[in-house]
Amino acid sequence: MQKSLPHLIRLTAVIAVIGLAVAGCGRKGDLDPPSAAATKEGDVSKPTKQPGTVDKPFLLDPLL
């Protein structure tokens, strides 16, 4: 039992680090509010761009 304790601690640390790395993924900041035209028409499924913002594509964007 003594030999497996360091292995268990190491495994727990690796799982915690992976969990924190995955939880940190994503864009910073608030969600973009829908435009006035989209809310009038009822179509809020398409994202809107704020004036003056540059959309940088991300490696995993095609999967979303």
PDBQT receptor file of N, H, CA, C and O in Angstrom, charges set to zero:
ATOM      1  N   MET A   1       0.827  -1.198   0.000  1.00  0.00    +0.000 N 
ATOM      2  CA  MET A   1       0.000   0.000   0.000  1.00  0.00    +0.000 C 
ATOM      3  C   MET A   1       0.870   1.260   0.000  1.00  0.00    +0.000 C 
ATOM      4  O   MET A   1       0.483   2.273  -0.583  1.00  0.00    +0.000 OA
ATOM      5  N   GLN A   2       2.031   1.210   0.642  1.00  0.00    +0.000 N 
ATOM      6  H   GLN A   2       2.345   0.387   1.116  1.00  0.00    +0.000 HD
ATOM      7  CA  GLN A   2       2.905   2.367   0.717  1.00  0.00    +0.000 C 
ATOM      8  C   GLN A   2       3.441   2.766  -0.644  1.00  0.00    +0.000 C 
ATOM      9  O   GLN A   2       3.649   3.952  -0.896  1.00  0.00    +0.000 OA
ATOM     10  N   LYS A   3       3.669   1.806  -1.529  1.00  0.00    +0.000 N 
ATOM     11  H   LYS A   3       3.500   0.842  -1.325  1.00  0.00    +0.000 HD
ATOM     12  CA  LYS A   3       4.239   2.107  -2.830  1.00  0.00    +0.000 C 
ATOM     13  C   LYS A   3       3.220   2.780  -3.750  1.00  0.00    +0.000 C 
ATOM     14  O   LYS A   3       3.598   3.537  -4.644  1.00  0.00    +0.000 OA
ATOM     15  N   SER A   4       1.950   2.513  -3.539  1.00  0.00    +0.000 N 
ATOM     16  H   SER A   4       1.643   1.899  -2.813  1.00  0.00    +0.000 HD
ATOM     17  CA  SER A   4       0.932   3.079  -4.428  1.00  0.00    +0.000 C 
ATOM     18  C   SER A   4       0.519   4.489  -4.026  1.00  0.00    +0.000 C 
ATOM     19  O   SER A   4      -0.100   5.193  -4.824  1.00  0.00    +0.000 OA
ATOM     20  N   LEU A   5       0.842   4.916  -2.820  1.00  0.00    +0.000 N 
ATOM     21  H   LEU A   5       1.345   4.345  -2.171  1.00  0.00    +0.000 HD
ATOM     22  CA  LEU A   5       0.441   6.249  -2.364  1.00  0.00    +0.000 C 
ATOM     23  C   LEU A   5       1.084   7.365  -3.186  1.00  0.00    +0.000 C 
ATOM     24  O   LEU A   5       0.363   8.279  -3.585  1.00  0.00    +0.000 OA
ATOM     25  N   PRO A   6       2.402   7.355  -3.471  1.00  0.00    +0.000 N 
ATOM     26  CA  PRO A   6       2.969   8.415  -4.334  1.00  0.00    +0.000 C 
ATOM     27  C   PRO A   6       2.389   8.380  -5.742  1.00  0.00    +0.000 C 
ATOM     28  O   PRO A   6       2.213   9.422  -6.374  1.00  0.00    +0.000 OA
ATOM     29  N   HIS A   7       2.093   7.176  -6.231  1.00  0.00    +0.000 N 
ATOM     30  H   HIS A   7       2.237   6.330  -5.718  1.00  0.00    +0.000 HD
ATOM     31  CA  HIS A   7       1.485   7.058  -7.559  1.00  0.00    +0.000 C 
ATOM     32  C   HIS A   7       0.090   7.692  -7.554  1.00  0.00    +0.000 C 
ATOM     33  O   HIS A   7      -0.286   8.371  -8.509  1.00  0.00    +0.000 OA
ATOM     34  N   LEU A   8      -0.664   7.477  -6.499  1.00  0.00    +0.000 N 
ATOM     35  H   LEU A   8      -0.358   6.925  -5.722  1.00  0.00    +0.000 HD
ATOM     36  CA  LEU A   8      -2.010   8.052  -6.389  1.00  0.00    +0.000 C 
ATOM     37  C   LEU A   8      -1.950   9.574  -6.280  1.00  0.00    +0.000 C 
ATOM     38  O   LEU A   8      -2.778  10.271  -6.868  1.00  0.00    +0.000 OA
ATOM     39  N   ILE A   9      -0.993  10.083  -5.545  1.00  0.00    +0.000 N 
ATOM     40  H   ILE A   9      -0.320   9.517  -5.068  1.00  0.00    +0.000 HD
ATOM     41  CA  ILE A   9      -0.835  11.537  -5.408  1.00  0.00    +0.000 C 
ATOM     42  C   ILE A   9      -0.454  12.154  -6.748  1.00  0.00    +0.000 C 
ATOM     43  O   ILE A   9      -0.982  13.199  -7.128  1.00  0.00    +0.000 OA
ATOM     44  N   ARG A  10       0.463  11.507  -7.461  1.00  0.00    +0.000 N 
ATOM     45  H   ARG A  10       0.892  10.659  -7.152  1.00  0.00    +0.000 HD
ATOM     46  CA  ARG A  10       0.867  12.008  -8.775  1.00  0.00    +0.000 C 
ATOM     47  C   ARG A  10      -0.304  11.982  -9.755  1.00  0.00    +0.000 C 
ATOM     48  O   ARG A  10      -0.506  12.939 -10.503  1.00  0.00    +0.000 OA
ATOM     49  N   LEU A  11      -1.071  10.901  -9.758  1.00  0.00    +0.000 N 
ATOM     50  H   LEU A  11      -0.907  10.124  -9.150  1.00  0.00    +0.000 HD
ATOM     51  CA  LEU A  11      -2.228  10.796 -10.648  1.00  0.00    +0.000 C 
ATOM     52  C   LEU A  11      -3.267  11.873 -10.326  1.00  0.00    +0.000 C 
ATOM     53  O   LEU A  11      -3.836  12.471 -11.239  1.00  0.00    +0.000 OA
ATOM     54  N   THR A  12      -3.515  12.121  -9.063  1.00  0.00    +0.000 N 
ATOM     55  H   THR A  12      -3.053  11.635  -8.321  1.00  0.00    +0.000 HD
ATOM     56  CA  THR A  12      -4.464  13.160  -8.651  1.00  0.00    +0.000 C 
ATOM     57  C   THR A  12      -3.984  14.541  -9.100  1.00  0.00    +0.000 C 
ATOM     58  O   THR A  12      -4.788  15.355  -9.555  1.00  0.00    +0.000 OA
ATOM     59  N   ALA A  13      -2.703  14.809  -8.978  1.00  0.00    +0.000 N 
ATOM     60  H   ALA A  13      -2.050  14.149  -8.608  1.00  0.00    +0.000 HD
ATOM     61  CA  ALA A  13      -2.156  16.100  -9.396  1.00  0.00    +0.000 C 
ATOM     62  C   ALA A  13      -2.282  16.280 -10.907  1.00  0.00    +0.000 C 
ATOM     63  O   ALA A  13      -2.635  17.363 -11.375  1.00  0.00    +0.000 OA
ATOM     64  N   VAL A  14      -1.997  15.229 -11.669  1.00  0.00    +0.000 N 
ATOM     65  H   VAL A  14      -1.710  14.350 -11.289  1.00  0.00    +0.000 HD
ATOM     66  CA  VAL A  14      -2.106  15.314 -13.132  1.00  0.00    +0.000 C 
ATOM     67  C   VAL A  14      -3.552  15.558 -13.545  1.00  0.00    +0.000 C 
ATOM     68  O   VAL A  14      -3.807  16.383 -14.422  1.00  0.00    +0.000 OA
ATOM     69  N   ILE A  15      -4.489  14.867 -12.939  1.00  0.00    +0.000 N 
ATOM     70  H   ILE A  15      -4.281  14.197 -12.227  1.00  0.00    +0.000 HD
ATOM     71  CA  ILE A  15      -5.909  15.065 -13.266  1.00  0.00    +0.000 C 
ATOM     72  C   ILE A  15      -6.357  16.476 -12.897  1.00  0.00    +0.000 C 
ATOM     73  O   ILE A  15      -7.133  17.088 -13.631  1.00  0.00    +0.000 OA
ATOM     74  N   ALA A  16      -5.878  16.998 -11.768  1.00  0.00    +0.000 N 
ATOM     75  H   ALA A  16      -5.248  16.500 -11.172  1.00  0.00    +0.000 HD
ATOM     76  CA  ALA A  16      -6.247  18.356 -11.362  1.00  0.00    +0.000 C 
ATOM     77  C   ALA A  16      -5.686  19.392 -12.334  1.00  0.00    +0.000 C 
ATOM     78  O   ALA A  16      -6.375  20.353 -12.676  1.00  0.00    +0.000 OA
ATOM     79  N   VAL A  17      -4.451  19.209 -12.779  1.00  0.00    +0.000 N 
ATOM     80  H   VAL A  17      -3.891  18.429 -12.501  1.00  0.00    +0.000 HD
ATOM     81  CA  VAL A  17      -3.843  20.155 -13.718  1.00  0.00    +0.000 C 
ATOM     82  C   VAL A  17      -4.580  20.121 -15.062  1.00  0.00    +0.000 C 
ATOM     83  O   VAL A  17      -4.833  21.169 -15.657  1.00  0.00    +0.000 OA
ATOM     84  N   ILE A  18      -4.919  18.938 -15.533  1.00  0.00    +0.000 N 
ATOM     85  H   ILE A  18      -4.714  18.087 -15.049  1.00  0.00    +0.000 HD
ATOM     86  CA  ILE A  18      -5.665  18.826 -16.790  1.00  0.00    +0.000 C 
ATOM     87  C   ILE A  18      -7.039  19.476 -16.651  1.00  0.00    +0.000 C 
ATOM     88  O   ILE A  18      -7.488  20.165 -17.567  1.00  0.00    +0.000 OA
ATOM     89  N   GLY A  19      -7.701  19.272 -15.537  1.00  0.00    +0.000 N 
ATOM     90  H   GLY A  19      -7.336  18.712 -14.793  1.00  0.00    +0.000 HD
ATOM     91  CA  GLY A  19      -9.008  19.888 -15.305  1.00  0.00    +0.000 C 
ATOM     92  C   GLY A  19      -8.936  21.404 -15.282  1.00  0.00    +0.000 C 
ATOM     93  O   GLY A  19      -9.807  22.073 -15.839  1.00  0.00    +0.000 OA
ATOM     94  N   LEU A  20      -7.922  21.950 -14.652  1.00  0.00    +0.000 N 
ATOM     95  H   LEU A  20      -7.214  21.407 -14.200  1.00  0.00    +0.000 HD
ATOM     96  CA  LEU A  20      -7.763  23.404 -14.616  1.00  0.00    +0.000 C 
ATOM     97  C   LEU A  20      -7.438  23.964 -15.995  1.00  0.00    +0.000 C 
ATOM     98  O   LEU A  20      -7.902  25.048 -16.351  1.00  0.00    +0.000 OA
ATOM     99  N   ALA A  21      -6.646  23.234 -16.768  1.00  0.00    +0.000 N 
ATOM    100  H   ALA A  21      -6.269  22.354 -16.479  1.00  0.00    +0.000 HD
ATOM    101  CA  ALA A  21      -6.297  23.695 -18.115  1.00  0.00    +0.000 C 
ATOM    102  C   ALA A  21      -7.530  23.716 -19.013  1.00  0.00    +0.000 C 
ATOM    103  O   ALA A  21      -7.715  24.650 -19.794  1.00  0.00    +0.000 OA
ATOM    104  N   VAL A  22      -8.369  22.697 -18.907  1.00  0.00    +0.000 N 
ATOM    105  H   VAL A  22      -8.219  21.938 -18.273  1.00  0.00    +0.000 HD
ATOM    106  CA  VAL A  22      -9.578  22.648 -19.723  1.00  0.00    +0.000 C 
ATOM    107  C   VAL A  22     -10.570  23.722 -19.275  1.00  0.00    +0.000 C 
ATOM    108  O   VAL A  22     -11.246  24.323 -20.110  1.00  0.00    +0.000 OA
ATOM    109  N   ALA A  23     -10.662  23.964 -17.994  1.00  0.00    +0.000 N 
ATOM    110  H   ALA A  23     -10.113  23.476 -17.316  1.00  0.00    +0.000 HD
ATOM    111  CA  ALA A  23     -11.596  24.972 -17.489  1.00  0.00    +0.000 C 
ATOM    112  C   ALA A  23     -11.160  26.382 -17.891  1.00  0.00    +0.000 C 
ATOM    113  O   ALA A  23     -11.993  27.287 -17.962  1.00  0.00    +0.000 OA
ATOM    114  N   GLY A  24      -9.888  26.576 -18.150  1.00  0.00    +0.000 N 
ATOM    115  H   GLY A  24      -9.212  25.841 -18.093  1.00  0.00    +0.000 HD
ATOM    116  CA  GLY A  24      -9.386  27.891 -18.536  1.00  0.00    +0.000 C 
ATOM    117  C   GLY A  24      -9.529  28.196 -20.011  1.00  0.00    +0.000 C 
ATOM    118  O   GLY A  24      -9.203  29.302 -20.441  1.00  0.00    +0.000 OA
ATOM    119  N   CYS A  25     -10.004  27.258 -20.790  1.00  0.00    +0.000 N 
ATOM    120  H   CYS A  25     -10.269  26.360 -20.441  1.00  0.00    +0.000 HD
ATOM    121  CA  CYS A  25     -10.154  27.488 -22.232  1.00  0.00    +0.000 C 
ATOM    122  C   CYS A  25     -11.353  28.393 -22.505  1.00  0.00    +0.000 C 
ATOM    123  O   CYS A  25     -12.310  28.409 -21.731  1.00  0.00    +0.000 OA
ATOM    124  N   GLY A  26     -11.303  29.129 -23.578  1.00  0.00    +0.000 N 
ATOM    125  H   GLY A  26     -10.525  29.116 -24.206  1.00  0.00    +0.000 HD
ATOM    126  CA  GLY A  26     -12.423  29.975 -23.970  1.00  0.00    +0.000 C 
ATOM    127  C   GLY A  26     -12.005  31.413 -24.145  1.00  0.00    +0.000 C 
ATOM    128  O   GLY A  26     -10.840  31.767 -23.965  1.00  0.00    +0.000 OA
ATOM    129  N   ARG A  27     -12.967  32.234 -24.497  1.00  0.00    +0.000 N 
ATOM    130  H   ARG A  27     -13.914  31.946 -24.644  1.00  0.00    +0.000 HD
ATOM    131  CA  ARG A  27     -12.699  33.655 -24.701  1.00  0.00    +0.000 C 
ATOM    132  C   ARG A  27     -12.902  34.424 -23.413  1.00  0.00    +0.000 C 
ATOM    133  O   ARG A  27     -13.750  34.083 -22.588  1.00  0.00    +0.000 OA
ATOM    134  N   LYS A  28     -12.113  35.459 -23.260  1.00  0.00    +0.000 N 
ATOM    135  H   LYS A  28     -11.425  35.736 -23.930  1.00  0.00    +0.000 HD
ATOM    136  CA  LYS A  28     -12.256  36.302 -22.078  1.00  0.00    +0.000 C 
ATOM    137  C   LYS A  28     -13.382  37.303 -22.303  1.00  0.00    +0.000 C 
ATOM    138  O   LYS A  28     -13.696  37.644 -23.443  1.00  0.00    +0.000 OA
ATOM    139  N   GLY A  29     -13.975  37.763 -21.241  1.00  0.00    +0.000 N 
ATOM    140  H   GLY A  29     -13.720  37.486 -20.315  1.00  0.00    +0.000 HD
ATOM    141  CA  GLY A  29     -14.952  38.839 -21.327  1.00  0.00    +0.000 C 
ATOM    142  C   GLY A  29     -16.389  38.350 -21.316  1.00  0.00    +0.000 C 
ATOM    143  O   GLY A  29     -16.670  37.153 -21.243  1.00  0.00    +0.000 OA
ATOM    144  N   ASP A  30     -17.279  39.315 -21.390  1.00  0.00    +0.000 N 
ATOM    145  H   ASP A  30     -17.051  40.287 -21.449  1.00  0.00    +0.000 HD
ATOM    146  CA  ASP A  30     -18.703  39.024 -21.362  1.00  0.00    +0.000 C 
ATOM    147  C   ASP A  30     -19.164  38.485 -22.712  1.00  0.00    +0.000 C 
ATOM    148  O   ASP A  30     -18.473  38.607 -23.724  1.00  0.00    +0.000 OA
ATOM    149  N   LEU A  31     -20.340  37.893 -22.695  1.00  0.00    +0.000 N 
ATOM    150  H   LEU A  31     -20.901  37.794 -21.873  1.00  0.00    +0.000 HD
ATOM    151  CA  LEU A  31     -20.944  37.446 -23.937  1.00  0.00    +0.000 C 
ATOM    152  C   LEU A  31     -21.406  38.657 -24.732  1.00  0.00    +0.000 C 
ATOM    153  O   LEU A  31     -21.785  39.677 -24.156  1.00  0.00    +0.000 OA
ATOM    154  N   ASP A  32     -21.373  38.546 -26.059  1.00  0.00    +0.000 N 
ATOM    155  H   ASP A  32     -21.064  37.718 -26.526  1.00  0.00    +0.000 HD
ATOM    156  CA  ASP A  32     -21.821  39.640 -26.904  1.00  0.00    +0.000 C 
ATOM    157  C   ASP A  32     -23.341  39.697 -26.898  1.00  0.00    +0.000 C 
ATOM    158  O   ASP A  32     -23.994  38.673 -27.101  1.00  0.00    +0.000 OA
ATOM    159  N   PRO A  33     -23.920  40.880 -26.667  1.00  0.00    +0.000 N 
ATOM    160  CA  PRO A  33     -25.380  40.975 -26.698  1.00  0.00    +0.000 C 
ATOM    161  C   PRO A  33     -25.878  40.889 -28.141  1.00  0.00    +0.000 C 
ATOM    162  O   PRO A  33     -25.158  41.278 -29.061  1.00  0.00    +0.000 OA
ATOM    163  N   PRO A  34     -27.093  40.389 -28.354  1.00  0.00    +0.000 N 
ATOM    164  CA  PRO A  34     -27.619  40.331 -29.719  1.00  0.00    +0.000 C 
ATOM    165  C   PRO A  34     -27.904  41.729 -30.239  1.00  0.00    +0.000 C 
ATOM    166  O   PRO A  34     -28.186  42.652 -29.474  1.00  0.00    +0.000 OA
ATOM    167  N   SER A  35     -27.823  41.865 -31.559  1.00  0.00    +0.000 N 
ATOM    168  H   SER A  35     -27.593  41.115 -32.179  1.00  0.00    +0.000 HD
ATOM    169  CA  SER A  35     -28.090  43.166 -32.155  1.00  0.00    +0.000 C 
ATOM    170  C   SER A  35     -29.582  43.469 -32.082  1.00  0.00    +0.000 C 
ATOM    171  O   SER A  35     -30.394  42.572 -31.853  1.00  0.00    +0.000 OA
ATOM    172  N   ALA A  36     -29.937  44.734 -32.277  1.00  0.00    +0.000 N 
ATOM    173  H   ALA A  36     -29.277  45.462 -32.463  1.00  0.00    +0.000 HD
ATOM    174  CA  ALA A  36     -31.343  45.136 -32.204  1.00  0.00    +0.000 C 
ATOM    175  C   ALA A  36     -32.142  44.498 -33.337  1.00  0.00    +0.000 C 
ATOM    176  O   ALA A  36     -33.300  44.134 -33.135  1.00  0.00    +0.000 OA
ATOM    177  N   ALA A  37     -31.549  44.355 -34.528  1.00  0.00    +0.000 N 
ATOM    178  H   ALA A  37     -30.608  44.651 -34.692  1.00  0.00    +0.000 HD
ATOM    179  CA  ALA A  37     -32.251  43.756 -35.656  1.00  0.00    +0.000 C 
ATOM    180  C   ALA A  37     -32.535  42.281 -35.397  1.00  0.00    +0.000 C 
ATOM    181  O   ALA A  37     -33.593  41.774 -35.768  1.00  0.00    +0.000 OA
ATOM    182  N   ALA A  38     -31.606  41.605 -34.772  1.00  0.00    +0.000 N 
ATOM    183  H   ALA A  38     -30.746  42.017 -34.470  1.00  0.00    +0.000 HD
ATOM    184  CA  ALA A  38     -31.800  40.173 -34.507  1.00  0.00    +0.000 C 
ATOM    185  C   ALA A  38     -32.901  39.946 -33.483  1.00  0.00    +0.000 C 
ATOM    186  O   ALA A  38     -33.665  38.988 -33.598  1.00  0.00    +0.000 OA
ATOM    187  N   THR A  39     -32.992  40.821 -32.480  1.00  0.00    +0.000 N 
ATOM    188  H   THR A  39     -32.371  41.599 -32.386  1.00  0.00    +0.000 HD
ATOM    189  CA  THR A  39     -34.028  40.622 -31.472  1.00  0.00    +0.000 C 
ATOM    190  C   THR A  39     -35.403  40.990 -32.008  1.00  0.00    +0.000 C 
ATOM    191  O   THR A  39     -36.400  40.402 -31.589  1.00  0.00    +0.000 OA
ATOM    192  N   LYS A  40     -35.482  41.939 -32.915  1.00  0.00    +0.000 N 
ATOM    193  H   LYS A  40     -34.673  42.417 -33.256  1.00  0.00    +0.000 HD
ATOM    194  CA  LYS A  40     -36.775  42.285 -33.501  1.00  0.00    +0.000 C 
ATOM    195  C   LYS A  40     -37.306  41.160 -34.367  1.00  0.00    +0.000 C 
ATOM    196  O   LYS A  40     -38.506  40.887 -34.383  1.00  0.00    +0.000 OA
ATOM    197  N   GLU A  41     -36.393  40.500 -35.096  1.00  0.00    +0.000 N 
ATOM    198  H   GLU A  41     -35.418  40.722 -35.083  1.00  0.00    +0.000 HD
ATOM    199  CA  GLU A  41     -36.810  39.413 -35.967  1.00  0.00    +0.000 C 
ATOM    200  C   GLU A  41     -36.922  38.096 -35.213  1.00  0.00    +0.000 C 
ATOM    201  O   GLU A  41     -37.467  37.128 -35.743  1.00  0.00    +0.000 OA
ATOM    202  N   GLY A  42     -36.424  38.045 -34.006  1.00  0.00    +0.000 N 
ATOM    203  H   GLY A  42     -35.981  38.832 -33.576  1.00  0.00    +0.000 HD
ATOM    204  CA  GLY A  42     -36.497  36.831 -33.211  1.00  0.00    +0.000 C 
ATOM    205  C   GLY A  42     -35.367  35.855 -33.470  1.00  0.00    +0.000 C 
ATOM    206  O   GLY A  42     -35.374  34.761 -32.906  1.00  0.00    +0.000 OA
ATOM    207  N   ASP A  43     -34.392  36.208 -34.301  1.00  0.00    +0.000 N 
ATOM    208  H   ASP A  43     -34.386  37.097 -34.759  1.00  0.00    +0.000 HD
ATOM    209  CA  ASP A  43     -33.281  35.315 -34.601  1.00  0.00    +0.000 C 
ATOM    210  C   ASP A  43     -32.068  35.725 -33.769  1.00  0.00    +0.000 C 
ATOM    211  O   ASP A  43     -31.323  36.628 -34.149  1.00  0.00    +0.000 OA
ATOM    212  N   VAL A  44     -31.879  35.064 -32.646  1.00  0.00    +0.000 N 
ATOM    213  H   VAL A  44     -32.484  34.331 -32.337  1.00  0.00    +0.000 HD
ATOM    214  CA  VAL A  44     -30.731  35.365 -31.798  1.00  0.00    +0.000 C 
ATOM    215  C   VAL A  44     -29.717  34.233 -31.859  1.00  0.00    +0.000 C 
ATOM    216  O   VAL A  44     -28.781  34.202 -31.060  1.00  0.00    +0.000 OA
ATOM    217  N   SER A  45     -29.887  33.303 -32.792  1.00  0.00    +0.000 N 
ATOM    218  H   SER A  45     -30.647  33.329 -33.441  1.00  0.00    +0.000 HD
ATOM    219  CA  SER A  45     -28.974  32.170 -32.872  1.00  0.00    +0.000 C 
ATOM    220  C   SER A  45     -27.656  32.530 -33.546  1.00  0.00    +0.000 C 
ATOM    221  O   SER A  45     -26.648  31.862 -33.314  1.00  0.00    +0.000 OA
ATOM    222  N   LYS A  46     -27.641  33.568 -34.373  1.00  0.00    +0.000 N 
ATOM    223  H   LYS A  46     -28.460  34.111 -34.562  1.00  0.00    +0.000 HD
ATOM    224  CA  LYS A  46     -26.417  33.957 -35.059  1.00  0.00    +0.000 C 
ATOM    225  C   LYS A  46     -25.664  34.993 -34.227  1.00  0.00    +0.000 C 
ATOM    226  O   LYS A  46     -26.258  35.974 -33.779  1.00  0.00    +0.000 OA
ATOM    227  N   PRO A  47     -24.366  34.788 -34.018  1.00  0.00    +0.000 N 
ATOM    228  CA  PRO A  47     -23.597  35.759 -33.237  1.00  0.00    +0.000 C 
ATOM    229  C   PRO A  47     -23.431  37.072 -34.001  1.00  0.00    +0.000 C 
ATOM    230  O   PRO A  47     -23.384  37.092 -35.231  1.00  0.00    +0.000 OA
ATOM    231  N   THR A  48     -23.344  38.151 -33.256  1.00  0.00    +0.000 N 
ATOM    232  H   THR A  48     -23.382  38.135 -32.257  1.00  0.00    +0.000 HD
ATOM    233  CA  THR A  48     -23.171  39.467 -33.859  1.00  0.00    +0.000 C 
ATOM    234  C   THR A  48     -21.774  39.981 -33.526  1.00  0.00    +0.000 C 
ATOM    235  O   THR A  48     -21.207  39.638 -32.489  1.00  0.00    +0.000 OA
ATOM    236  N   LYS A  49     -21.232  40.797 -34.405  1.00  0.00    +0.000 N 
ATOM    237  H   LYS A  49     -21.692  41.075 -35.248  1.00  0.00    +0.000 HD
ATOM    238  CA  LYS A  49     -19.919  41.387 -34.163  1.00  0.00    +0.000 C 
ATOM    239  C   LYS A  49     -20.110  42.818 -33.654  1.00  0.00    +0.000 C 
ATOM    240  O   LYS A  49     -20.941  43.573 -34.160  1.00  0.00    +0.000 OA
ATOM    241  N   GLN A  50     -19.336  43.158 -32.665  1.00  0.00    +0.000 N 
ATOM    242  H   GLN A  50     -18.661  42.545 -32.254  1.00  0.00    +0.000 HD
ATOM    243  CA  GLN A  50     -19.354  44.510 -32.146  1.00  0.00    +0.000 C 
ATOM    244  C   GLN A  50     -18.491  45.382 -33.058  1.00  0.00    +0.000 C 
ATOM    245  O   GLN A  50     -17.476  44.913 -33.573  1.00  0.00    +0.000 OA
ATOM    246  N   PRO A  51     -18.874  46.632 -33.263  1.00  0.00    +0.000 N 
ATOM    247  CA  PRO A  51     -18.050  47.512 -34.094  1.00  0.00    +0.000 C 
ATOM    248  C   PRO A  51     -16.671  47.695 -33.475  1.00  0.00    +0.000 C 
ATOM    249  O   PRO A  51     -16.531  47.907 -32.270  1.00  0.00    +0.000 OA
ATOM    250  N   GLY A  52     -15.663  47.609 -34.326  1.00  0.00    +0.000 N 
ATOM    251  H   GLY A  52     -15.777  47.437 -35.305  1.00  0.00    +0.000 HD
ATOM    252  CA  GLY A  52     -14.304  47.832 -33.864  1.00  0.00    +0.000 C 
ATOM    253  C   GLY A  52     -13.625  46.603 -33.295  1.00  0.00    +0.000 C 
ATOM    254  O   GLY A  52     -12.489  46.703 -32.832  1.00  0.00    +0.000 OA
ATOM    255  N   THR A  53     -14.279  45.439 -33.309  1.00  0.00    +0.000 N 
ATOM    256  H   THR A  53     -15.202  45.358 -33.685  1.00  0.00    +0.000 HD
ATOM    257  CA  THR A  53     -13.636  44.241 -32.794  1.00  0.00    +0.000 C 
ATOM    258  C   THR A  53     -13.115  43.405 -33.950  1.00  0.00    +0.000 C 
ATOM    259  O   THR A  53     -13.690  43.389 -35.039  1.00  0.00    +0.000 OA
ATOM    260  N   VAL A  54     -12.024  42.716 -33.692  1.00  0.00    +0.000 N 
ATOM    261  H   VAL A  54     -11.557  42.729 -32.808  1.00  0.00    +0.000 HD
ATOM    262  CA  VAL A  54     -11.423  41.853 -34.697  1.00  0.00    +0.000 C 
ATOM    263  C   VAL A  54     -11.594  40.418 -34.221  1.00  0.00    +0.000 C 
ATOM    264  O   VAL A  54     -11.194  40.075 -33.108  1.00  0.00    +0.000 OA
ATOM    265  N   ASP A  55     -12.188  39.581 -35.063  1.00  0.00    +0.000 N 
ATOM    266  H   ASP A  55     -12.512  39.859 -35.967  1.00  0.00    +0.000 HD
ATOM    267  CA  ASP A  55     -12.393  38.191 -34.709  1.00  0.00    +0.000 C 
ATOM    268  C   ASP A  55     -11.173  37.382 -35.131  1.00  0.00    +0.000 C 
ATOM    269  O   ASP A  55     -10.889  37.238 -36.320  1.00  0.00    +0.000 OA
ATOM    270  N   LYS A  56     -10.455  36.855 -34.139  1.00  0.00    +0.000 N 
ATOM    271  H   LYS A  56     -10.685  36.972 -33.173  1.00  0.00    +0.000 HD
ATOM    272  CA  LYS A  56      -9.295  36.034 -34.427  1.00  0.00    +0.000 C 
ATOM    273  C   LYS A  56      -9.756  34.570 -34.444  1.00  0.00    +0.000 C 
ATOM    274  O   LYS A  56     -10.265  34.075 -33.438  1.00  0.00    +0.000 OA
ATOM    275  N   PRO A  57      -9.585  33.885 -35.555  1.00  0.00    +0.000 N 
ATOM    276  CA  PRO A  57      -9.999  32.483 -35.584  1.00  0.00    +0.000 C 
ATOM    277  C   PRO A  57      -9.147  31.634 -34.659  1.00  0.00    +0.000 C 
ATOM    278  O   PRO A  57      -7.952  31.879 -34.492  1.00  0.00    +0.000 OA
ATOM    279  N   PHE A  58      -9.776  30.638 -34.064  1.00  0.00    +0.000 N 
ATOM    280  H   PHE A  58     -10.747  30.439 -34.201  1.00  0.00    +0.000 HD
ATOM    281  CA  PHE A  58      -9.117  29.739 -33.137  1.00  0.00    +0.000 C 
ATOM    282  C   PHE A  58      -9.026  28.355 -33.775  1.00  0.00    +0.000 C 
ATOM    283  O   PHE A  58      -9.858  28.018 -34.618  1.00  0.00    +0.000 OA
ATOM    284  N   LEU A  59      -8.066  27.572 -33.406  1.00  0.00    +0.000 N 
ATOM    285  H   LEU A  59      -7.391  27.846 -32.722  1.00  0.00    +0.000 HD
ATOM    286  CA  LEU A  59      -7.814  26.271 -33.991  1.00  0.00    +0.000 C 
ATOM    287  C   LEU A  59      -9.044  25.348 -33.928  1.00  0.00    +0.000 C 
ATOM    288  O   LEU A  59      -9.291  24.589 -34.865  1.00  0.00    +0.000 OA
ATOM    289  N   LEU A  60      -9.795  25.407 -32.858  1.00  0.00    +0.000 N 
ATOM    290  H   LEU A  60      -9.594  26.024 -32.097  1.00  0.00    +0.000 HD
ATOM    291  CA  LEU A  60     -10.926  24.487 -32.671  1.00  0.00    +0.000 C 
ATOM    292  C   LEU A  60     -12.265  25.079 -33.110  1.00  0.00    +0.000 C 
ATOM    293  O   LEU A  60     -13.297  24.439 -32.910  1.00  0.00    +0.000 OA
ATOM    294  N   ASP A  61     -12.287  26.270 -33.698  1.00  0.00    +0.000 N 
ATOM    295  H   ASP A  61     -11.448  26.789 -33.860  1.00  0.00    +0.000 HD
ATOM    296  CA  ASP A  61     -13.537  26.886 -34.135  1.00  0.00    +0.000 C 
ATOM    297  C   ASP A  61     -14.344  26.023 -35.105  1.00  0.00    +0.000 C 
ATOM    298  O   ASP A  61     -15.568  25.982 -34.984  1.00  0.00    +0.000 OA
ATOM    299  N   PRO A  62     -13.719  25.335 -36.058  1.00  0.00    +0.000 N 
ATOM    300  CA  PRO A  62     -14.540  24.512 -36.957  1.00  0.00    +0.000 C 
ATOM    301  C   PRO A  62     -15.311  23.402 -36.252  1.00  0.00    +0.000 C 
ATOM    302  O   PRO A  62     -16.326  22.929 -36.763  1.00  0.00    +0.000 OA
ATOM    303  N   LEU A  63     -14.840  22.991 -35.093  1.00  0.00    +0.000 N 
ATOM    304  H   LEU A  63     -14.016  23.376 -34.678  1.00  0.00    +0.000 HD
ATOM    305  CA  LEU A  63     -15.548  21.936 -34.360  1.00  0.00    +0.000 C 
ATOM    306  C   LEU A  63     -16.811  22.457 -33.694  1.00  0.00    +0.000 C 
ATOM    307  O   LEU A  63     -17.731  21.687 -33.414  1.00  0.00    +0.000 OA
ATOM    308  N   LEU A  64     -16.861  23.761 -33.439  1.00  0.00    +0.000 N 
ATOM    309  H   LEU A  64     -16.114  24.386 -33.666  1.00  0.00    +0.000 HD
ATOM    310  CA  LEU A  64     -18.024  24.334 -32.783  1.00  0.00    +0.000 C 
ATOM    311  C   LEU A  64     -19.033  24.666 -33.826  1.00  0.00    +0.000 C 
ATOM    312  O   LEU A  64     -20.111  25.167 -33.505  1.00  0.00    +0.000 OA
TER     313      LEU A  64
